[in-house]
Amino acid sequence: MTIDSPGERLEHPVSKPIFFAEVNSWAREMGVEPKLVQLRRMTKKWASCSASGQVTFNSEVLSQPPPFRKQVIVEGLERLKEQIKNAPPPADSGDGALDSCQEGEGG
């Protein structure tokens, strides 16, 4: 997700627990349940997510003003919700016969 930076940084970044509380609050409100929420240094994006339920936020978001943090969180969770909704169902791995056929088929 690319969101333009607001250009201003907070003098004192918010703590990780506060940020994670913000993410959890928005996730509940939006009806999405991330399996994993993490922070890491990212050079070109503010957030990324996967259909497996993982959402990663750029650690620089901790230094951003609340309205911008909210935008990043909400858009990241919206994207996660879409990813989960559009993910293919898990393959039945009862005997392993279908496992090799699932990858890359457009069927």
C-alpha positions in Angstrom: 0.0 0.0 0.0 1.4 3.4 -0.9 0.1 6.4 1.0 1.8 9.7 0.8 3.7 10.6 3.9 2.3 13.6 5.8 5.8 15.1 5.9 5.8 15.7 9.6 7.0 13.4 12.3 6.1 13.2 15.9 8.8 14.4 18.3 8.0 11.4 20.5 6.8 8.3 18.6 3.9 6.3 20.1 4.8 3.1 21.8 4.4 -0.3 20.2 1.7 -1.4 22.7 -0.3 1.8 21.9 0.0 1.2 18.2 -1.0 -2.5 18.5 -4.0 -1.4 20.7 -5.0 1.0 17.9 -4.7 -1.8 15.3 -6.8 -4.2 17.5 -9.5 -1.5 18.0 -9.8 -0.9 14.3 -9.7 -4.6 13.5 -12.7 -5.2 15.9 -14.6 -2.3 14.5 -14.0 -3.4 10.9 -14.7 -7.1 11.6 -11.3 -8.4 10.5 -9.2 -10.7 12.6 -5.5 -10.6 11.7 -3.6 -13.7 12.7 -0.4 -11.7 13.1 0.3 -8.0 13.3 3.9 -6.9 13.1 6.1 -3.9 12.7 9.3 -3.8 10.5 11.3 -1.3 8.5 9.9 -1.0 5.0 11.4 1.3 2.4 8.5 1.7 -0.1 5.3 0.9 1.7 3.4 1.7 4.8 1.7 -1.7 5.1 1.5 -5.1 3.5 -0.6 -8.1 4.1 -1.2 -11.7 3.1 -4.1 -14.0 2.6 -2.9 -16.1 5.5 -3.9 -13.2 7.8 -0.6 -11.5 8.4 -0.4 -7.7 8.3 2.9 -5.9 8.5 3.2 -2.1 9.2 6.2 0.1 8.4 7.9 0.9 11.8 8.0 4.5 10.7 4.2 4.7 11.3 5.0 5.0 15.0 6.4 8.5 14.3 3.4 9.7 12.3 0.5 11.9 13.6 -2.6 10.1 14.7 -4.8 10.9 11.6 -2.1 9.5 9.3 -1.6 6.4 11.5 -5.4 5.8 11.4 -5.3 6.0 7.6 -2.5 3.5 7.4 -4.1 1.1 9.8 -7.6 1.2 8.3 -6.3 0.9 4.7 -4.0 -2.0 5.8 -6.9 -3.8 7.5 -9.2 -3.2 4.5 -6.6 -4.7 2.2 -6.2 -7.7 4.6 -10.0 -8.2 4.7 -10.0 -8.3 0.9 -7.0 -10.7 0.8 -8.7 -13.1 3.2 -12.0 -12.9 1.4 -10.4 -13.6 -2.0 -8.0 -16.3 -0.8 -8.6 -19.8 -2.2 -9.9 -22.3 0.3 -7.2 -24.5 2.0 -6.4 -27.7 0.1 -7.7 -30.9 1.6 -4.5 -32.6 2.8 -6.1 -35.8 3.8 -4.0 -38.1 1.7 -1.8 -35.5 0.0 -3.0 -36.4 -3.5 -4.3 -32.9 -4.3 -1.4 -31.0 -2.7 0.8 -31.0 -5.8 -2.1 -30.0 -8.1 -3.2 -26.9 -6.2 -0.3 -24.6 -6.8 -0.7 -22.4 -9.9 -3.9 -23.9 -11.3 -6.3 -21.3 -12.5 -9.3 -23.7 -12.5 
